[in-house]
Amino acid sequence: MDLEERLAVFIDYENLALGAREHLGGMQFDFGPIADALAVRGRVVARRAYADWSYFDEDRRMLTRHQVELIEMTQRMGASRKNAADIKMVVDAIEMAFERDYISTFVMCTGDSDFSPLVHKLRELNKRVIGVGVEKSTSRLLPAACDEFLFYDRLEGVEVPDEDQGAPAHKRGSRTRKAGATAERATAQKAPAASRRTKAAEAVAEAVAEANAPETPTEPEAEAGAKPATRRRKKPEPAPAPVEVATEAEPDLDVSEQDEAPASNDAPMEVRVAQTLGDLQSSTSGPVTASALKRTLLRKDATFSESDYGFRTFGEFLRFLADRGFVELAPGPSAGDPEVSLPEQGDTDAAFALLRDVVQESSGSAALSGLKNAVRKRRPDFSEKALGFRGFLQFAKAAEAAGTVSLAWDDDADDYLVTA
C-alpha cells in the first residue's frame, strides 16, 4: 500500500461539460470513465470540481455519486468574477502540494492552456501531473506540459457519436435509448444489495452454462437475433456450476445500459476484470499481480467481493476465469500471488471475424445496440478503442467496409441492423 500513488483530482467542470456538449455530439459529460481510468493509476484521495453549479443542476447528482466535492463559485455577480473558479482551483492545488506531501500525483481535468503555469509549478515541486480533457477543446500547449494526458473521448466507456448521426430518425432513436438507460440506472440505484448479488451469481451460472454447452447459439442469443428491438433476455436454464446460485428474482439486464457503462456493477464480472486488467497492462511497465488487480477492482467498486460470485478466494476466481481462457496465470513474485495477463486479442481482421461469427450465431442479424455485449460474451477483453476506433459504431462500419458484415438503419427497430 505504501508504494501506491496518491492522486488528487481537480476538475474545471465548465470546461469539460461544455467541451463534451459542443464537440462530442451534444453528449452529457460523465465522470465515471475518468474515475475508472484513474483507479488503475493509484489511490484517489481527493476529488474537487469547480463551477457555478446553478448552471449544472442535473450534473451535481452524478458527481456526488462519484464522491466529488463540489466547490461553488458563483459567476452571476459580474464579469470581474469570470475566472474565479480557475483561480480558486489553482490556489487549492498549490496549497495541497505544499501541505500534503503524501500526494504524489495531481490530476488536472481541463483543456485550458491557462493552467500550464500551474502544471509547470507542480512538476517543479516533484509532483506527477496527469491531464484530462476533451480532445477538440484542449489547447495544444497543455498536453505537452503534463507527464501524461488522457483525452476524455478516447477513454473506455465513452461512446462518442459519429459525425453522420445527424439524421432525424437516428437522433430520435438515440434519445429513446438514452432515456431508457437513465430510467434503468434510476431503478438500479434503488435496488437492494441482495439484488446485485443475485445478478452476479446468475451471471456466473450463465457463464458456466456457456462453457459446458456445445458450440451452438444459446437461447438468449437466438431470441436477440430474432427480435432485435427486444432488449430483455429470458433467464437461462439451470446448469452445473461451482457456486450456489440464488434464484429469488430474475435479473433485469438492459443491453443498452451495459454498452453505455460496461464498468458498472451490472456488467458481467469477466468483462470488468478484463477491462481493468487491460488498463493495468497499458498503464504499468511491469507484470500485473493478482493482488494489484484486486486492489484496482476495489477502487472501482468498494463493495466488490469474490464471495458474491460464489468463490472463497480471489485466486480461485482467477483460476475459474483462466480455465475459460479469459485470463492467463503465471507464477508471481510470491506464493499465492500469481501474475495475471490477457490472452492475445489479435489484429483488426481477427476482431472483424469475431464480429461476423457473433452475428451469424444470432440467426445472421442482430441489433447494433446489443451486439457489443454479445461480442464481450465471447471475448471479455474486447475493446474497439484498443484497436484504434473511437466507438463501436465506427468499428462496425469499418467491418462493413472490409466486407465482413453489412450495416443498415432499421426505422422499425430504431437502431442499426448488422447482418452477416
SVG drawing of the C-alpha trace seen along z (x, -y; Angstrom):
<svg xmlns="http://www.w3.org/2000/svg" viewBox="-41 -43 52 73">
<polyline fill="none" stroke="black" stroke-width="0.4" points="0.0,0.0 2.9,-2.4 4.2,-2.1 0.8,-3.2 0.4,-6.5 -1.8,-9.0 -3.9,-11.1 -5.7,-14.4 -8.2,-15.3 -9.2,-18.9 -12.0,-19.4 -12.6,-22.5 -16.1,-21.4 -17.4,-24.1 -14.5,-23.4 -15.2,-19.7 -19.0,-19.8 -19.2,-22.5 -16.4,-20.8 -18.3,-17.5 -21.5,-19.2 -20.1,-21.2 -17.6,-18.7 -19.0,-15.3 -22.4,-15.5 -24.2,-17.1 -23.4,-14.2 -23.5,-14.8 -20.3,-14.6 -19.8,-11.6 -17.1,-11.4 -17.3,-7.6 -14.9,-6.8 -12.3,-9.2 -12.7,-7.6 -12.1,-4.1 -9.0,-5.3 -7.6,-6.9 -8.3,-3.8 -5.7,-1.8 -3.1,-4.6 -3.3,-4.8 -5.5,-5.6 -7.6,-8.8 -7.6,-10.7 -9.3,-13.9 -11.8,-14.9 -12.9,-18.5 -15.0,-20.1 -15.2,-23.9 -18.1,-25.6 -21.2,-27.8 -23.5,-24.8 -26.6,-26.8 -25.8,-26.1 -25.2,-22.4 -28.0,-21.4 -28.5,-17.9 -24.8,-17.2 -24.4,-17.6 -26.1,-14.3 -23.8,-12.4 -20.7,-13.9 -22.0,-13.3 -22.4,-9.6 -18.7,-9.6 -17.8,-11.3 -16.7,-14.5 -16.6,-17.6 -18.4,-20.4 -16.8,-23.9 -19.4,-26.6 -18.0,-29.6 -20.9,-31.9 -20.4,-33.7 -23.5,-35.9 -22.1,-38.9 -20.4,-40.4 -17.6,-40.0 -14.9,-40.6 -15.6,-37.1 -15.3,-35.4 -12.1,-33.5 -13.0,-33.0 -13.3,-29.2 -10.0,-28.9 -8.2,-31.0 -9.7,-29.0 -8.7,-25.8 -5.1,-26.9 -4.9,-28.2 -6.2,-24.9 -3.9,-22.8 -0.8,-24.7 -1.9,-24.7 -2.4,-20.9 1.0,-20.4 2.8,-22.1 0.6,-20.8 0.2,-17.2 3.5,-15.6 1.9,-12.1 0.0,-13.2 2.3,-12.2 0.1,-12.8 -2.2,-15.8 -4.9,-15.2 -6.0,-18.4 -9.2,-17.8 -9.3,-20.8 -8.3,-21.7 -7.5,-25.3 -3.9,-26.3 -4.1,-28.9 -3.4,-26.1 0.0,-25.4 1.9,-27.5 0.2,-25.5 1.3,-22.3 4.9,-23.5 5.0,-24.6 3.6,-21.2 6.3,-19.4 8.9,-21.7 7.7,-20.6 8.3,-16.9 4.7,-16.1 3.5,-14.0 0.8,-15.7 -1.9,-13.9 -4.2,-16.0 -7.7,-15.1 -9.6,-17.0 -11.9,-16.8 -9.7,-16.4 -11.1,-19.1 -11.4,-21.7 -8.0,-21.1 -5.2,-23.6 -2.1,-22.0 0.1,-23.6 -1.4,-21.8 -0.7,-18.1 2.9,-18.7 3.3,-20.3 1.9,-17.2 3.6,-13.9 0.5,-12.1 -2.6,-13.4 -5.9,-11.5 -8.4,-12.6 -11.8,-12.1 -13.4,-10.9 -10.8,-8.1 -11.5,-6.6 -13.1,-3.2 -16.8,-3.7 -17.2,-6.9 -19.3,-6.3 -18.8,-9.3 -21.5,-9.7 -20.3,-9.6 -20.5,-12.8 -23.0,-11.2 -25.6,-10.6 -27.4,-13.8 -30.5,-12.0 -33.7,-12.8 -34.6,-9.2 -31.2,-8.3 -31.4,-11.2 -34.8,-10.2 -33.5,-6.7 -30.6,-8.0 -32.8,-10.0 -35.0,-7.0 -32.2,-4.7 -30.7,-7.4 -34.0,-7.9 -34.4,-4.2 -30.8,-3.8 -31.5,-6.7 -34.6,-5.0 -32.8,-1.7 -30.0,-3.5 -32.5,-5.1 -34.1,-1.7 -30.8,-0.1 -29.8,-2.7 -32.9,-1.8 -32.3,1.9 -31.1,3.6 -27.6,5.2 -29.2,8.7 -30.4,7.9 -26.9,7.2 -25.6,10.4 -28.4,12.3 -27.5,10.8 -23.8,11.6 -24.4,15.2 -26.7,15.8 -24.2,14.2 -21.6,16.7 -24.1,19.5 -24.8,18.4 -21.0,18.2 -20.6,21.8 -23.5,22.9 -22.0,21.4 -18.6,23.0 -20.2,26.5 -22.6,26.2 -21.7,27.2 -20.7,24.5 -24.3,23.6 -26.2,20.3 -27.8,20.0 -31.5,19.3 -31.0,15.7 -28.7,15.0 -31.2,16.7 -34.0,14.5 -31.9,11.4 -31.3,12.2 -35.0,12.9 -36.2,9.8 -33.6,7.1 -36.0,4.5 -36.4,6.6 -33.7,5.8 -34.7,8.2 -33.3,11.7 -35.0,14.7 -33.5,16.4 -31.0,19.1 -31.7,22.8 -30.0,24.1 -26.6,25.6 -23.9,27.3 -21.9,24.6 -19.2,24.5 -21.4,22.0 -24.7,21.9 -26.9,19.6 -29.8,17.6 -32.9,17.7 -35.2,15.4 -35.5,12.8 -35.0,12.8 -32.2,10.4 -33.3,7.4 -30.4,7.0 -30.7,3.9 -28.3,4.3 -28.2,0.6 -27.0,-0.3 -24.3,2.3 -23.0,0.8 -23.0,-2.7 -21.4,-1.7 -19.6,1.6 -17.6,0.9 -20.7,0.6 -21.7,3.2 -24.3,4.7 -21.7,5.6 -20.6,9.3 -17.7,9.8 -15.4,11.3 -15.8,8.1 -15.0,5.9 -11.9,8.0 -10.7,8.0 -11.2,4.2 -9.4,3.5 -6.5,5.9 -6.2,4.3 -5.9,0.8 -3.3,2.0 -1.2,3.6 -1.3,0.4 -0.5,-1.9 2.2,0.1 5.6,1.3 5.8,4.4 3.6,7.5 0.3,7.3 -0.2,9.4 -3.4,10.8 -3.2,8.6 -2.7,5.4 -5.7,6.5 -7.9,6.9 -6.9,3.6 -7.8,1.9 -11.2,3.6 -11.9,2.4 -11.0,-1.2 -13.6,-0.9 -16.2,0.7 -15.5,0.7 -18.2,3.3 -16.5,5.9 -16.1,9.4 -15.4,12.6 -17.7,14.3 -20.6,12.5 -19.8,14.7 -19.6,17.9 -15.8,18.2 -13.9,18.5 -10.7,16.7 -9.8,14.3 -7.2,16.8 -10.0,19.4 -12.0,16.8 -9.0,16.1 -8.4,19.8 -12.0,20.1 -11.5,17.3 -8.2,18.8 -9.9,22.2 -12.3,20.4 -9.5,18.7 -10.4,15.2 -7.1,14.6 -3.7,16.2 -1.9,17.0 1.9,17.3 4.0,17.7 4.3,14.4 6.8,12.9 5.3,14.7 3.2,17.8 -0.5,17.2 0.0,14.0 0.3,15.1 0.9,12.8 -2.2,12.2 -2.4,11.2 -4.8,11.1 -4.5,13.5 -3.6,12.0 -6.6,10.3 -5.4,10.4 -5.4,7.8 -8.3,5.9 -9.1,8.7 -9.5,11.1 -11.8,8.7 -13.9,8.3 -14.1,12.1 -15.2,12.3 -18.0,9.8 -19.1,11.8 -19.2,15.0 -21.3,13.4 -23.8,12.0 -24.1,15.4 -24.8,17.1 -27.7,14.6 -29.6,16.0 -27.5,13.9 -28.6,10.5 -28.5,8.5 -29.2,5.0 -26.1,2.9 -27.1,1.8 -26.9,5.3 -24.0,6.5 -21.1,5.2 -22.4,7.1 -22.7,10.3 -19.1,9.9 -17.9,9.5 -19.5,12.8 -17.1,14.4 -14.1,12.1 -14.5,10.2 -11.3,8.3 -12.7,6.9 -12.3,3.1 -12.8,1.3 -10.7,-1.6 -7.7,0.7 -8.0,1.3 -7.9,-2.4 -11.7,-3.0 -13.5,-5.8 -16.7,-3.9 -18.4,-0.6 -20.4,-2.1 -17.2,-3.2 -15.8,0.3 -18.9,1.9 -18.7,-0.5 -15.0,0.5 -16.1,4.1 -18.7,3.3 -16.0,1.5 -13.9,4.7 -16.8,6.8 -17.2,8.7 -20.7,7.6 -23.5,5.4 -24.9,2.4 -28.2,0.7 -30.5,-1.6 -33.9,0.0 -36.7,-2.5 -38.9,0.1 -36.2,1.1 -34.9,-2.5 -31.4,-1.1 -28.7,0.2 -29.2,3.8 -26.0,5.8 -26.1,8.8 -23.5,11.4"/>
</svg>
